[in-house]
Amino acid sequence: MNEKRKIAFCTLGCKLNFSETSTLARKFLENDFIRVNSDQIADVYVVNTCSVTENADKKCRQLLRKLAKQAPNAIIVATGCYAQLKPEELAAVEGVDIVAGADMKGNIFEYVNSIQEKRKARIFSCEINETQSFFKAFSVGDRTRSFLKVQDGCDYNCAYCTIPMARGKSRNISIEEVCGEAQIIANSGVKEIIITGVNTGDFGKTTGETFLDLLKKLENVEGIERYRISSIEPNLLTDEIIDFVSRSTKFLPHFHIPLQSGCDKILALMRRRYTTNFFAQRINHIRKLIPGAFTGIDVIVGFPTETDEDFNLTYNFLKEIKPAFLHIFPYSDRANTVTSTMEGKISHNIKTVRANKLKNLCKTLHSEFYKLNTGKTVKVLFENARHGEMMCGFSENYIKVEIPYQKELTGKIVQIEITAIAENGNATGRLIG
């Protein structure tokens, strides 16, 4: 009897990548591979890359070199956005055997099996902007939550972004197919689904359906008790969607909305599809209908031509609308984008200073949000990971709660009264009932 081959997966970047990696892994495990951690010696390594910034590219290359040094005889596969955008660059990294573009992810198992010995990297890529197939994906392995991919690609072409080149045009599977995937997840015992996509709110473009239609149908899937919507563009977060979430028994009061800048001049240069006034209206509508909802916001600092005055407008706008959390990204030049040739580039030092100011603001806003919830009773879904003597889970409005470890609470939704904020920033509380 042949010994089973060992495979390890490494995922960089977004939640969408995690759902796709999990799906890739299932195919290998169904065909007699054993999954091991990436720091262990394996026969095959699959790296799902990210290319959102130059630093992301650098991390991918470093990881690939580390794996090649760790296991010189292993087959190493690079896939994902970096592999789509710069396949030749990744193929030149020593040790890489296969570079698989966006449309080729589903064939990686066959590519790996076809290799008899290590030699010059083989590239399986596709023409940029011609990616029209849909790689269905969802994550498993976590007893509490799953990332479910419902949409891929983007037609927005923001001035700084390579995603339309890496992921292709906006497309989706049907509501019926999504609900089928959700039912498979439910049957595995998972209670919470995070709905993911590149431009999630654009769902329905290729099937004549709408994102709101999808939410309504998902609410009827038996076995799933909680849904979260991952990042959704403010212009696609309609009153109707917010109204639906406010009435829903399953969709949680948690919104992740990219802002990118609190300065209208910079938003126009970015080719974003809204103004700060429109964005504030979205936040106000959420707060009016869903008091206590969590709002996470993406912000880019150091966009070309951004002056101190422009940055201060962003800073003050964020102080005014008070999100619960900020995801902060220093601007990074990406090849073949409009901004890569723009004048008025901002120095690394200035970007660092501005990012640090927003990080400090984020700490304040996050702490304030947690304090506002102290004394309230929330429903927490506890995860299976043990952190010393403690266990953690998230409330409906995305407050991380920790209590002394109780194995029987793993994967269960229980009521917790938040009593304090621990030194590590997590909420602590007591079990109700």
Secondary structure, 3 states (H helix, E strand, C coil): CCCCEEEEEEECCCHHHHHHHHHHHHHHHCCCEEECCCCCCCCEEEEEECCCCHHHHHHHHHHHHHHHHHCCCCEEEEEEHHHHHCHHHHHCCCCCCEEECHHHHHHHHHHHHHCCCCCCCEEECCCCCCCCCCCCCECCCCCCEEEEECEECCCCCCCCCCHHHHHCCCEECCHHHHHHHHHHHHHCCCCEEEEECCCHHHCCCCCCCCHHHHHHHHCCCCCCCEEEECCCCCCCCCHHHHHHHHHCCCECCEEEEEEECCCHHHHHHHCCCCCHHHHHHHHHHHHHHCCCCEEEEEEEECCCCCCHHHHHHHHHHHHHHCCCEEEEEECCCCCCCHHHHCCCCCCHHHHHHHHHHHHHHHHHHHHHHHHHCCCCEEEEEEEEEEECCEEEEECCCCCEEEEECCHHHCCCEEEEEEEEECCCCCEEEEECC
